Amino acid sequence: MTRRASLSLVLSCEHGGNSIPPEYARFFAGGRARRALDSHRGHDIGALHIARELARRFGVPLISSEVSRLLVDLNRSLGHPGHFSQFVSSLGESDRQALLSKYYFPHRQQVEEEITRRLRHGVLHVAVHSFTPRLRGKVRRADIGLLYDPASAGERQLCERWKRTLKQVAPELLVRRNYPYLGKADGLATHFRRKFGHAYWGVELETNQEKLATSPPLLDATLQTLSNSLAQLLSL
């Protein structure tokens, strides 16, 4: 693995909740919208809990948002088709700009500032997410996904090692790389790779929601596994 004297951890959680500010509640008043908010479409179920526990374990700040991505998706680039959901499609340009100014830009700016402060040490940015175990009738066959850019030797080797470490700590887990999404797809980590170059390593940590929404012992075991394996990576 590419060696660095140290890796400074930055943690973020872009889809931590399904809150809708009161001024936008009218867009989500119907049953269909409420069901979407309560589902994986509205937020990454369990991701905020994982992110908070990792921040506590490693003593680092957590930059997170609890505003639903169905209002504005903080993990999408400007102009992406999924930036604003169908539920707010009737918003005019001025209202969209207001949303961006209040929620989108501040979150991304906070993450960027945290990365910039730590960049001289070499940054590992872990963006904490979760995924639904079944999408459009297809079962996602993984417990944990590690998303990275295959063109980045550092990210690729780090995720290979993280996968091996997770298997050593918890051999029963199915850990896959660049699954159920591709790490080079549009997202916050992709944006920062372009901005910061090789000084920045970004990994999206995806955990199957079945591991987060079942029994407390299973959730605690998953958290402990993730925490212990990440501690080994940061000690390199």
N, C-alpha and C positions, 0 to 999 in steps of 0.2 A: 504494500500500500504506500502511496505517496506520503512522505513523512512531513510533519509540521511540528514545530516546537510546542504548539498548543492549539487547541481549537476553542474558540469562545462561542458559547451557546446563545442563540437568539430564538425565542419561542413566540409563535403567533397562532391565533385560531380565528379564522375568517368567518366561519359559519357556526358560531357558538350558541346561538339562540334563535328563537322564532318570534321575537318581539316586534310589534308594529306600533310606532309612535301614534298618539291619538289623532293627529291631524291627517293620518293616512288610513285610519281604521275603516272608513267607508268603502275602501277598495277590497276589504277582506271580510265584509259583513255576511256574505252568503255561506251556505254550508259547504259548497265545493272549495271555496277559498280556505275556510277553517280547516277542513280535512287536509288540504295541501300543506298548510302551515304546521299542522301537528305531525306530518309525515317527514320522511327523509328529504322531501323536496323543500321543506321550510327551513331545515337546519340539519347540521351533522350531529345526530343524536349521540350523546355521550362524549363528544370530542372535547368540549369545554372542561369537563371533569378531568379527563386525562391531562389536558394542557395545564390546568391549575395544579395538579399533583406533581407534574414534572417541574413546573416553576418552583414549587415549594421545595422539592427534593434538591434542586440544583441552585437554589438561591438566586434566580435570575428573574427579571421582569417578564410579565406576559402581556403581550399586546393582543387584545381580543375584542370581538364584537358580538353582541347578542341581538342585533337587528337582523331580521330575517333576510336571507338572500333573495326571497321573492319580492322584496321591496327594491333592493339594489345589491348586486353581487360584488363583494369586495375583492373576490379572487379573479375577476375578469378584467381584461383590458378595455379601455374606452372604445366603444364602437362594436364590441363583441355582441353577437345576436342574443346571448343569454344574460346580458348585463342587467336588463330590466325584464321582469317576468310579464306574462300575459295579463296578470291581474292589474298591472299599472300601465298597460299599453296606452291608455287614454291620456296619460300625463303629457302636458305640453313641455316644450323645450325649457322654459324658465323653471318649471317645477322639477324637471330632471336635473337641471344644473344645481338647484337648491339641495336636492338629495345628495348629489356628488359632493358639494361643498360641506355638508353637515356630517356625512358618514363615510363616504368613499375616500376622499383625499386625506382627511385626518388620520384614518387607520393606516393607510399606506405610508404616509409621512412618518408616523411614529415608528413603524417597522424599519423604514429606511434610516431614520436617525439612530436607532439602536444598532443597526448593522454598521453604520459609519463610525460610531464611537468605538466599536470593537474590531474594526477591519484590520488594523495593524497586527492583531494577534492571529488572524485567520478565523473566519466566521463559519460556523455551521448553523444555518437557519433551518429549524424544524418547524414546518407548518403543520399543525395537528388537525386532521380531518377524520371522518368515518364514512363508511359506505353501507348502503342497504344490502342485505344478504341476497336479495332477489330483485332483479330489474327487468321489466317487460317480460316476465315469465322465465327468465334465465337465472339460474343459480350462480352466484359468484363463489368460486371455489378457492377461498383463501381466508385466513384469519387475520393476517396482517399484510399490508402492501407497502412497499418502499418505492416511492416514485423519485426518479432522478433523470438527469440528462445523460444518455449514453456517451455523448461526445466529450463529457467531462471525466477525465481519468480519475480525478479525486473523488467525485461523487460516485462514480461506478464502483471503485474499489472500496469506498467506505460502505456502500450498501451491500456489497458482497460480504464484507466482514460483519456488518450488522446482522445480515441474514444468518451467517454461521453462528454468531454469538447467541442469537435468539433460539436457534435450534439446540444449542448446547444447554441453554438455561431451561428451555421448555420444548422438548422434542416432539410433543404432541401437537404443536402449532404448525399450521401450514402457512409458511411465509413465502411471498412471491415478490419479485421485483418488477416494477412498472406494470402493476396490476392492482385494481381493475381499470386503471387509467394509465396513460403515458406521461412520464415526467416532463417530457419536452413540450407538452401541449400548453395552451394558453393558461397562465396563472401567475401568481405573485412571484414564485421562485423563478420562473422563466423571465419575468421582467427584470429581476435583480441580477440574474446572470448576465444579461445584456448590459446592465448599468455598471456592475462592479467587476466583471471579468473573473479571472482565476483566483482572486483573493476571496471570492465568495463561493461557498458550497451550500446548495439548497436541497433539502429533502422534504417531500410531503409524506407524512406518516399517516397511513390509512388503516383504520381498525374496523373489522367487521362488527356491525352494530349488534349482532347476536352475542358478542363477547361483552357488550356494554349494557345491555338492557335485560339481562337475565338475573341471576342470583348475585347478591353482594360478594360472596366468596369468589365467584368466577371473575367478577369485575376487579376485585382486589388483587387476584392472582395475575390478571392481565397487566394491571398497572405496575405491579412489582417486577414482572418480567421486562416490560418496556423500560422501566427506570434502571434496573440493574444492567441491562444490555447497553443502554445509552451511556451509563457511567463508564463502562469498559471502553467504549469508543472514544470518549473525551479524554481518557487517560493516555492515549497513544502519544 
